[in-house]
Amino acid sequence: MIHLRPRHVSCLLCSMALASCALLPPLGSRRMAEDVSSLKGKAPEKWSVLPSLPERESTGWLADFNSPKLQSLVSRAIQANPDLKAAAARVRQARAQTMEAGAALFPAVAGSFNAARSQTPADQRFSGLAFINNRFRLPLNVSWEADFWGRVADERRAAKAGAQAAEESYHAARLSLAASTVNAAITLAEARSQANLAAQDLRTRRVQLAILEKQLDRGLDPERAALDLSLSRADLARAESAFQQSRASADQAARALETLLGGYPAGTEPGLDTLPALKRNVPAGLPSEMLLRRPDIRAAERRLAAALGTESAAKKAFLPSFRMTGDYGRTTQFLDTLLTPETAFWSIAGSTTQSFFQGGRVLAAARAARARYDELLHAYEAGALTAFREVETALAAEQFLNDQAAALSRAASEAETAERLALGQYERGLTPALTLLDARQRAFDARSALLAIQARSLRNRADLHLALGGEF
């Protein structure tokens, strides 16, 4: 006859706990592998807007902007942004939930101490004397449900995949914050450059107005001078309005950047002095590599794996469960003998439970889990298509914006030449003030549009890197 000591039972339970979780893989693992492989197989060999295979996408794209101040702003945002801190907290929460889900794989052990005192009435005793009884117990209880089918292991896998999805979402939030900070800093630099341009234009118009007022005072062609004076005053008022509007835009951009940096939006952030200049063309890499590189796509794949684990666990709930319980401890009537070997007791028991009817609850849970898997599979596919669209759009915009910037550069140069010619002709009395004002406005608009397209090109580059998923 084999005698099992309590320590032998404990070792047996722990060994079964460690081994049982590997008995069966999640149901549907092959289906998920085929689904993911099919989706990745839809990626084209190259981007449609590129004539040839691109270079491999590289990391450290923030250096392409050639601005130490910009890198400093991004570092400040990463350290202080509250939304990113919240994403990091969600990662810690998901990791703790993984540990919680895996706890059911191991036995639950609890200890207690019980003391009781009772009296048996005299009329219930043969001796006719009342009896007072003391009972002291010091038990250790062990209970464990054997994960024979791998249901608890599936739940743990689902929780672990959810934690991995949270980690990838954190990386996606970090990358998005970097791109948003770059865009906000560029927007602020553009707004301040526009304000400086508007201030310069305003000074020029004030000088022109002063000249016209002197001409009117000297009585030179008073009718023409009065008309020119009214036109110049109206144009000056419009320039003052444009200047105030550009100042308001700069103020809003500064407050938006300060919010991303995790600071109070006081509107005093210096930001960048001027718009940075890009150092190189972007190496876009291959479409198939982008799916493996973008953290939001990786997060979607991990959420799909979590749904598969939940679905598998829900299906295994139809199977019987196996539970073992054990007790070991001391019991005695006298407290001073509680720890002696003679007062020891132990017991061990096992049970099997098979559910036959729960009103359709288990079946409904399995169907809901499968529907959740299908939902996340379609969301995974939609996310991949969105990622492809974002990259293709940004790559196409890169060329469009470069061509547009070149055209606006020529327009600004010609407009400045026309402004100088109009000023010379006006000073010689060969052209009316309206022609000069129109030429000056055209030159201002061309320079302003060139600034705007340069800033837009920089923001598009940041969006392209965000779409590609490269580490900054």
TAJO-V230402 format. One line per field, one symbol per residue. ss: DSSP state (~ for helix, > for strand, _ for the rest). A space follows every 10 residues. Layout:
ss=???
This chain:
ss=_____~~~~~ ~~~~~~~~~~ ________~~ ~~~~~~~~~~ __________ __________ ~~~~~__~~~ ~~~~~~~~~~ _~~~~~~~~~ ~~~~~~~~~~ ~~~~~__>>> >__>>>>>>> _~~~______ >>>>>>>>>> >>>>>>____ ~~~~~~~~~~ ~~~~~~~~~~ ~~~~~~~~~~ ~~~~~~~~~~ ~~~~~~~~~~ ~~~~~~~~~~ ~~~~~~~___ _~~~~~~~~~ ~~~~~~~~~~ ~~~~~~~~~~ ~~~~~~~~~~ __________ __________ ______~~~~ ~~~_~~~~~~ ~~~~~~~~~~ ~~~~~~____ >>>>>>>>>> >>__~~~___ ~~~>>>>>>> >>>_______ ~~~~~~~~~~ ~~~~~~~~~~ ~~~~~~~~~~ ~~~~~~~~~~ ~~~~~~~~~~ ~~~~~~~~~~ ~~~~~~~___ __~~~~~~~~ ~~~~~~~~~~ ~~~~~~~~~~ ~~~~~~~~__ __
